[in-house]
Amino acid sequence: MLTFCKHIKNLILTVCAAGIGGTFQYGYNISIINAPTLYIQTFMNKTWLERTGAPLGSGMVLLLWSFTVSVFPLGGLAGAVAAGPMAIVLGRKMSLLVNNVFVIIAAVLSGFSQMARSFEMIMLSRFLTGVNAGVSMNIQPMYLAESAPRKLRGAVALTSASFTALGLVLGQVVGLRELLGGEESWPLLLASNAVPALIQLMVLPWFPESPRYLLIDRGDRESCISALKKLRGSSDLGEELEEMLAEQAAAKGQRAKKPWELFQNPAVRWQLISIIVLSSAMQLCGNDSMYFYAAYVFQEAGIPQDTIPYVVIGTGSCELITSVTCVRGLITCLLLYRMSLTSSCSLPPPQKNLAHFCYVPFLVVCICTAVYIWFFLPETKGKSFLEISEEFRKRNFRAQSLEAFYKGPEEIRSTTL
């Protein structure tokens, strides 16, 4: 019993160490940009007036603000592309540690932007925070899933979504005008994302690297066993080590594939289709656009300006509650970084054209994705990585199997009845 408690304690601490500077940052950086919207727009207009002697038009201010918001998921795309090579070359844990450099540089840029009279520094800052989010949303679930035992793998991987929702809520709370959401303190609000990064830099080095990375990618069996002992305590590691050795044997001789090679490989056809469908759904579901433009949406809905920050906290709280309670609904969020470039860039024009129905297209996307998940995505609960791969293998080569089973009628050589 004592060993089990120690195992759970080590696992919980590992989850927290990875999450605080990982997907927590993603949620936090989405929400903190919302509170100072009017102050940053005023800063942009005032800075432009000082430079040129002429103020910006309302349309240009909206364009600059939309670009500032949209550059975050654009950075996320860059981070998501870089995450794969980082995870292989640096390892899962080291990638999470190095990833904090992006957000610390971003915090410095945004913190001194007002002093430097440069709104471009805010844009660059948002791009770098997006890179940080893109890396963490890919590597943190990977690190946790590979570090957790099979029975707890789903629950541990789901904590990535919970940390995202927690970051959303805390970012909304810190953005209240009573804290850092005031007119004079908004640069500090944008720079406050350095705090979780520094916490992770101090805490995560005390925890082990992913055992599967150590054994399968690096071939270091001794380090793998050492990492397993730190994560599992002194419990029997034979079965888990045997499972990883089987994965190592299955991966022997294989190399990391280039993106264009994946499209040509029939062995990963349904995996690739699932990734495309789920990632597209996360881009187009409209979730992040709600946070990016929350103040604008509630203002259009007639909510008093002074009440909007508190109403926004309610939206984040809903996602936090859902992420903790609705396991099945959020498990797909762990597969890929939830990049929302399309929805965040395009919300204002549809809002003007569709009015109250501007979220109906997003609803259609969610329904179509749910149908795909129900019929085509295999169950992963309680299965090893090899068992999950086998499920996809059966689907990928089902056509060949049916063809081998049914050869068709033999050739008729006579017309005689």
For each residue, the residues with C-beta under 8 A, 3 or more apart:
1: 4 5
2: 5 6
3: 6 7 233 234 235
4: 1 7 8 233 235
5: 1 2 8 9
6: 2 3 9 10 233
7: 3 4 10 11 231 232 233 235
8: 4 5 11 12
9: 5 6 12 13
10: 6 7 13 14 230 231 232 233
11: 7 8 14 15 147 148 152 156 231
12: 8 9 15 16
13: 9 10 16 17 207
14: 10 11 17 18 144 147 207 208 231
15: 11 12 18 19 144 156 159
16: 12 13 19 20 203
17: 13 14 20 200 203 204 206 207
18: 14 15 21 22 96 140 143 144 200 204 207
19: 15 16 22 23 24 140 159 160 162 163
20: 16 17 24 163 196 199 200 203
21: 18 24 25 96 99 100 103 136 196 197 199 200 201 204
22: 18 19 25 26 96 99 136 137 139 140 160 163 200
23: 19 26 27 133 136 137 140 141 160 161 163 164 167
24: 19 20 21 27 28 163 164 166 167 196
25: 21 22 28 29 103 129 132 133 136 167 193 196 197
26: 22 23 29 30 132 133 136 137 164 167 338
27: 23 24 30 31 163 164 165 166 167 168 169 171 316
28: 24 25 31 32 167 168 170 171 193 196
29: 25 26 32 33 72 103 126 129 130 132 133 167 171 193
30: 26 27 33 72 167 168 171 288 291 292
31: 27 28 34 35 167 168 169 170 171 172 175 291 312 316
32: 28 29 35 36 171 174 175 189 190 192 193
33: 29 30 36 37 68 69 72 126 190 292
34: 31 37 172 175 291 292 294 295 312
35: 31 32 172 175 176 177 181 186 189 295 309 312
36: 32 33 39 40 175 181 186 189 190
37: 33 34 40 41 65 295 296
38: 41 42 295
39: 36 42 43 183 186
40: 36 37 43 44 65 68 119 122 186
41: 37 38 44 45 61 64 65
42: 38 39 45 46
43: 39 40 46 47 114 119
44: 40 41 47 48 56 61 64 65 119
45: 41 42 48 49 55 56 61
46: 42 43 49 50
47: 43 44 50 51 117 118 119
48: 44 45 51 52 54 55 56
49: 45 46 52 53 54 55 56
50: 46 47 117
51: 47 48
52: 48 49
53: 49
54: 48 49
55: 45 48 49
56: 44 45 48 49 60 61 64
57: 60 61
58: 61 62
59: 62 63
60: 56 57 63 64
61: 41 44 45 56 57 58 64 65
62: 58 59 65 66 348
63: 59 60 66 67
64: 41 44 56 60 61 67 68 119
65: 37 40 41 44 61 62 68 69
66: 62 63 69 70 345 348
67: 63 64 70 71 123
68: 33 40 64 65 71 119 122 123 126
69: 33 65 66 72 126 292 293 344
70: 66 67 73 74 341 344 345
71: 67 68 74 75 123 126 127 130
72: 29 30 33 69 75 76 126 127 129 130 133 344
73: 70 76 77 130 288 339 340 341 344
74: 70 71 77 78 127 130 341
75: 71 72 78 79 126 127 128 129 130 131 132 133 134
76: 72 73 79 80 130 131 133 134 137 337 339 341
77: 73 74 80 81 130 134 339 341
78: 74 75 81 82 127 130 131 134
79: 75 76 82 83 99 102 130 131 132 133 134 135 136 137 138 337
80: 76 77 83 134 135 137 138 336 337 339
81: 77 78 84 134
82: 78 79 85 86 131 134 135
83: 79 80 86 87 95 134 135 138 139 337
84: 81 87 88 138 256
85: 82 88 89
86: 82 83 89 90 95 98 99 135 139
87: 83 84 90 91 92 95 138 139 142 213
88: 84 85 217 256
89: 85 86
90: 86 87 94 95 98
91: 87 94 95 209 210 213 217 218
92: 87 95 96 139 142 143 146 209 210 213
93: 96 97 143 204 207 208 209 210
94: 90 91 97 98 209
95: 83 86 87 90 91 92 98 99 135 139
96: 18 21 22 92 93 99 100 135 136 139 140 143 200 204
97: 93 94 100 200 201 204 205
98: 86 90 94 95 101
99: 21 22 79 86 95 96 102 103 132 135 136 139
100: 21 96 97 103 104 132 197 198 200 201
101: 98 104 105
102: 79 99 105 106 128 129 131 132 135
103: 21 25 29 99 100 106 107 128 129 132 193 194 197
104: 100 101 107 108 194 197 198
105: 101 102 108 109 128
106: 102 103 109 110 124 125 126 128 129 132 193
107: 103 104 110 111 125 190 191 192 193 194 197
108: 104 105 111 112 191 194
109: 105 106 112 113 121 122 124 125 128
110: 106 107 113 121 122 125 126 187 190 191
111: 107 108 187 188 190 191
112: 108 109 115 116 121 187
113: 109 110 116 118 119 121 122 125 187 190
114: 43 117 186 187
115: 112 187
116: 112 113 121
117: 47 50 114
118: 47 113 121 122
119: 40 43 44 47 64 68 113 122 123
120: 123 124
121: 109 110 112 113 116 118 124 125
122: 40 68 109 110 113 118 119 125 126 190
123: 67 68 71 119 120 126 127
124: 106 109 120 121 127 128
125: 106 107 109 110 113 121 122 128 129 190
126: 29 33 68 69 71 72 75 106 110 122 123 129 130
127: 71 72 74 75 78 123 124 130 131
128: 75 102 103 105 106 109 124 125 131 132
129: 25 29 72 75 102 103 106 125 126 132 133 193
130: 29 71 72 73 74 75 76 77 78 79 126 127 133 134
131: 75 76 78 79 82 102 127 128 134 135
132: 25 26 29 75 79 99 100 102 103 106 128 129 135 136
133: 23 25 26 29 72 75 76 79 129 130 136 137 337
134: 75 76 77 78 79 80 81 82 83 130 131 137 138 337 339
135: 79 80 82 83 86 95 96 99 102 131 132 138 139
136: 21 22 23 25 26 79 96 99 132 133 139 140
137: 22 23 26 76 79 80 133 134 140 141 160 164 336 337 338
138: 79 80 83 84 87 134 135 141 142 336 337
139: 22 83 86 87 92 95 96 99 135 136 142 143
140: 18 19 22 23 96 136 137 143 144 160
141: 23 137 138 144 145 157 160 334 335
142: 87 92 138 139 145 146 210
143: 18 92 93 96 139 140 146 147 210
144: 14 15 18 140 141 147 148 156 157 159 160
145: 141 142 148 153 156 157 334
146: 92 142 143 210 211 212 213
147: 11 14 143 144 156 208 210 211 227 231
148: 11 144 145 152 153 155 156 157
149: 152 153 232 240
150: 153 240 243 382 383 384
151: 382
152: 11 148 149 155 156
153: 145 148 149 150 156 157
154: 157 158 327 331 380 381
155: 148 152 158 159 327
156: 11 15 144 145 147 148 152 153 159
157: 141 144 145 148 153 154 160 331 334
158: 154 155 161 162 323 327 330 331 334
159: 15 19 144 155 156 162 163
160: 19 22 23 137 140 141 144 157 163 164 333 334
161: 23 158 164 165 323 330 333 334
162: 19 158 159 165 166 320 323 324
163: 19 20 22 23 24 27 159 160 166 167
164: 23 24 26 27 137 160 161 167 168 323 333
165: 27 161 162 168 169 316 319 320 322 323 324
166: 24 27 162 163 169 170 320
167: 23 24 25 26 27 28 29 30 31 163 164 170 171 196
168: 27 28 30 31 164 165 171 172 291 316 319 320
169: 27 31 165 166 172 173 313 316 317 319 320
170: 28 31 166 167 173 174
171: 27 28 29 30 31 32 167 168 174 175 316
172: 31 34 35 168 169 175 176 309 312 313 316
173: 169 170 176 179 313
174: 32 170 171 179 180 181 189 192
175: 31 32 34 35 36 171 172 179 180 181 189 309
176: 35 172 173 179 180 181 309 310
177: 35 181 182 309
178: 181
179: 173 174 175 176 185
180: 174 175 176 185 186 188 189 192
181: 35 36 174 175 176 177 178 185 186 189 309
182: 177 185 186
183: 39 186
184:
185: 179 180 181 182 188 189
186: 35 36 39 40 114 180 181 182 183 189 190
187: 110 111 112 113 114 115 190 191
188: 111 180 185 191 192
189: 32 35 36 174 175 180 181 185 186 192
190: 32 33 36 107 110 111 113 122 125 186 187 193
191: 107 108 110 111 187 188 194
192: 32 107 174 180 188 189 195
193: 25 28 29 32 103 106 107 129 190 196 197
194: 103 104 107 108 191 197 198
195: 192 198 199
196: 20 21 24 25 28 167 193 199 200
197: 21 25 100 103 104 107 193 194 200 201
198: 100 104 194 195 201 202
199: 20 21 195 196 202 203
200: 17 18 20 21 22 96 97 100 196 197 203 204
201: 21 97 100 197 198 204 205
202: 198 199 205
203: 16 17 20 199 200 206 207
204: 17 18 21 93 96 97 200 201 207
205: 97 201 202
206: 17 203
207: 13 14 17 18 93 203 204 230
208: 14 93 147 211 226 227 230 231
209: 91 92 93 94 213 214 223 227
210: 91 92 93 142 143 146 147 213 214 227
211: 146 147 208 214 215 224 227 228 231 244
212: 146 215 216 217 224 244 247
213: 87 91 92 146 209 210 216 217 218
214: 209 210 211 217 218 220 223 224 227
215: 211 212 218 219 220 221 224 244 245 248
216: 212 213 219 244 247 248 251
217: 88 91 212 213 214
218: 91 213 214 215 223
219: 215 216 248
220: 214 215 223 224
221: 215 224 225
222: 225 226
223: 209 214 218 220 226 227
224: 211 212 214 215 220 221 227 228 241 244
225: 221 222 228 229 237 241
226: 208 222 223 229 230
227: 147 208 209 210 211 214 223 224 230 231
228: 211 224 225 231 232 237 240 241
229: 225 226 232 233 234 237
230: 10 207 208 226 227
231: 7 10 11 14 147 208 211 227 228
232: 7 10 149 228 229 235 237 240
233: 3 4 6 7 10 229
234: 3 229
235: 3 4 7 232
236: 239
237: 225 228 229 232 240 241
238: 241 242
239: 236 242 243
240: 149 150 228 232 237 243 244
241: 224 225 228 237 238 244 245
242: 238 239 245 246
243: 150 239 240 246 247 384 386
244: 211 212 215 216 224 240 241 247 248
245: 215 241 242 248 249
246: 242 243 249 250 386
247: 212 216 243 244 250 251 384 385 386
248: 215 216 219 244 245 251 252
249: 245 246 252
250: 246 247 386 389
251: 216 247 248 254
252: 248 249
253:
254: 251
255:
256: 84 88
257: 261 262 265 268
258: 261 262
259: 262 263
260: 263 264
261: 257 258 264 265
262: 257 258 259 265 268 272
263: 259 260 272
264: 260 261
265: 257 261 262 268 269
266: 269 396 397
267: 393 396 397
268: 257 262 265 271 272 392 396
269: 265 266 272 273 396
270: 273 274 376 392 395 396
271: 268 274 275 392 396
272: 262 263 268 269 275 276
273: 269 270 276 277 376
274: 270 271 277 278 335 372 376 377
275: 271 272 278 279 335 336
276: 272 273 279 280
277: 273 274 280 281 369 372
278: 274 275 281 282 332 335 336 369 373
279: 275 276 282 283 335 336 337 339
280: 276 277 283 284 365
281: 277 278 284 285 332 365 366 368 369
282: 278 279 285 287 333 336 337 338 339 340
283: 279 280 338 339 340 341 342 343
284: 280 281 342 343 361 362 365
285: 281 282 340 343 362 365 366 369
286: 289 290 343 347 359 361 362 365
287: 282 290 291 319 338 340 343
288: 30 73 291 292 338 340 343 344
289: 286 292 293 340 343 344 347
290: 286 287 293 294 297 315
291: 30 31 34 168 287 288 294 315 316
292: 30 33 34 69 288 289 340 344 347
293: 69 289 290 296 297 344 347 348
294: 34 290 291 297 298 308 312 315
295: 34 35 37 38 298 299 308 309 312
296: 37 293 299 300 348
297: 290 293 294 300 301 351
298: 294 295 301 303 308 311 312
299: 295 296 302 303 305 308
300: 296 297 351
301: 297 298
302: 299
303: 298 299 307 308 311
304: 307 308
305: 299 308
306:
307: 303 304 310 311
308: 294 295 298 299 303 304 305 311 312
309: 35 172 175 176 177 181 295 312 313
310: 176 307 313 314
311: 298 303 307 308 314 315
312: 31 34 35 172 294 295 298 308 309 315 316
313: 169 172 173 309 310 316 317
314: 310 311 317 318
315: 290 291 294 311 312 318 319
316: 27 31 165 168 169 171 172 291 312 313 319 320
317: 169 313 314 320 321
318: 314 315 321 322
319: 165 168 169 287 315 316 322 323
320: 162 165 166 168 169 316 317 323 324
321: 317 318 324 325
322: 165 318 319 325 326 329 330
323: 158 161 162 164 165 319 320 326 330
324: 162 165 320 321
325: 321 322
326: 322 323 329 330
327: 154 155 158 330 331
328: 331
329: 322 326
330: 158 161 322 323 326 327 333 334
331: 154 157 158 327 328 334
332: 278 281 335 369 373 377
333: 160 161 164 282 330 338
334: 141 145 157 158 160 161 330 331
335: 141 274 275 278 279 332
336: 80 137 138 275 278 279 282 339
337: 76 79 80 83 133 134 137 138 279 282
338: 26 137 282 283 287 288 333
339: 73 76 77 80 134 279 282 283 336
340: 73 282 283 285 287 288 289 292 343 344
341: 70 73 74 76 77 283 344 345
342: 283 284 345 346
343: 283 284 285 286 287 288 289 340 346 347 362
344: 69 70 72 73 288 289 292 293 340 341 347
345: 66 70 341 342
346: 342 343 349 350
347: 286 289 292 293 343 344 350 351 358
348: 62 66 293 296 351 352
349: 346 352 353
350: 346 347 353 354 358 361
351: 297 300 347 348 354 355 358
352: 348 349 355
353: 349 350 358
354: 350 351 357 358 360
355: 351 352 358
356:
357: 354 360
358: 347 350 351 353 354 355 361
359: 286 362 363
360: 354 357 363 364
361: 284 286 350 358 364 365
362: 284 285 286 343 359 365 366
363: 359 360 366 367
364: 360 361 367 368
365: 280 281 284 285 286 361 362 368 369
366: 281 285 362 363 369 370
367: 363 364 370 371
368: 281 364 365 371 372
369: 277 278 281 285 332 365 366 372 373
370: 366 367 373 374
371: 367 368 374 375
372: 274 277 368 369 375 376 377
373: 278 332 369 370 376 377
374: 370 371 377
375: 371 372
376: 270 273 274 372 373 395
377: 274 332 372 373 374
378: 388 391 392 395
379: 383 391
380: 154 383 388
381: 154
382: 150 151
383: 150 379 380 387 388 391
384: 150 243 247 387 388
385: 247 388 389
386: 243 246 247 250 389 390
387: 383 384 390 391
388: 378 380 383 384 385 391 392
389: 250 385 386 392 393
390: 386 387 393 394
391: 378 379 383 387 388 394 395
392: 268 270 271 378 388 389 395 396
393: 267 389 390 396 397
394: 390 391 397 398 401
395: 270 376 378 391 392 398
396: 266 267 268 269 270 271 392 393
397: 266 267 393 394 400 401
398: 394 395 401 402
399: 402 403
400: 397 403 404
401: 394 397 398 404 405
402: 398 399 405 406
403: 399 400 406
404: 400 401 407
405: 401 402
406: 402 403
407: 404
408:
409: 412
410:
411:
412: 409 415
413:
414:
415: 412
416:
417:
